[in-house]
Amino acid sequence: MNITLASSSMPTPAANPAAMKSVLKNEKAARDFEALLLTPVLDSLQKTFAGDAEDSKTPGASDYRQMGSQALAQAIAARGGIGIAQLVLRHLQPPKVSGGG
C-alpha cells in the first residue's frame, strides 16, 4: 500500500507531465529524508532493547543491525512515516498568494 503525499491540488499527469514528475521526485526525496532521520532513532532503540547479547560480539553484527534499522526506517517513511516528509513537502510548495490585483 503506497500513500501519496501529494494533495488533490497538485497537477495531474495528463495536465502537466513535467510538473507531476517534479512532484513525485519531491515526494521521494522527502520520504528518503525522513527515513534518513528515523534510522539512528530506530538503531538506538534496538540497541537499548537488545541488551548485551552474544550476537553483539559477532563480527558484522552491528552492520547487520544497521541495515535492518535502515530497511525499517524506509518502510515506515514509505507508508506515511511520522510526518516529517509532509512537513518537508509543505515547505517546498510555492506560497499561495491571495487576492488579485
N, C-alpha and C positions, 0 to 999 in steps of 0.2 A: 504494500500500500504506500504510494507516494503522495505526500502532501505538498501541494503547490503553495508557495508563499505569495505569489502574485495576486493582487486584488483584481476584482472584476473590472476596474477602470483601466487596467493595462491593455495595450493594443493586442488584437488577435493576430494570429499568423497570416491570415488571409489579407488583413488590412495593411500590415506593415511587417514583412518578414524580418527586416533588419532590426527593427525595434524589439520584436519578440525574441530574437537571438540575443540581443543585449540584455533583456530581462532575464532570460534563462541563464546567461553567463553570470549575471549578478547574483541570482539565487544560488547557483552552485558555489560561487566564491563565499557567500555569506554562510552557507552550510559548512563548507570546509573550514572557515574561520572559527565557527562555533565548535566544531569537532576538535580543532587545534587547542582551543581554550579548555575544553572538557577533559582532554587526555590526561594532563597532570593531576586534575582533581580525582578522576577515577583511579589513576595509578596510586595516589596517596591513600585512597580508601581501601584499595586492595591490599596494600602493604600493612595498613592498620589492622585489618581483619585476618590477615594471613598468619600473623604471629611470627615465631622463629621456627619454622618448619625445616625439615631436612632438605626439601626441594629448593629452598632459597640458597643453599650452598652448592647446588648443582651448577656446573658451568653452563652459561647461556640461559639460566632460569629467569634472570632479570630482563633479558632481551625478549624472551617469550612472553613474559608478563606485560611488558611494554607494548608488544604487538597486539595482545589481547585487549589492552586498555584503548589502544587506537581504534581497533575494529569496533569496540563497544561505543566509543565516542562518535564515530562516523555513523553508526546505526541510529543512535539517539538523535543526532543532528538531522539525519535524513528524514526522520519521522516527526519533525517539528521542534525537537530539542527543548531547551528551557527558555527560549525567547530571544536569545542573542542574535540569531540570524534575522529575525523580524525587525529588531532594532536597527541593525546594520542596513537592511533594505529600506526601511523608512528614512534613514539618513541619506541614502543615495537617491531618493526620488527628488525630482525638481520641485522647488517651492511652488505652492499654489497661490496664484495672485487673484484676489477677489476684486470685483468691480470692473468696470470698463470705462475707459475714458480717453 
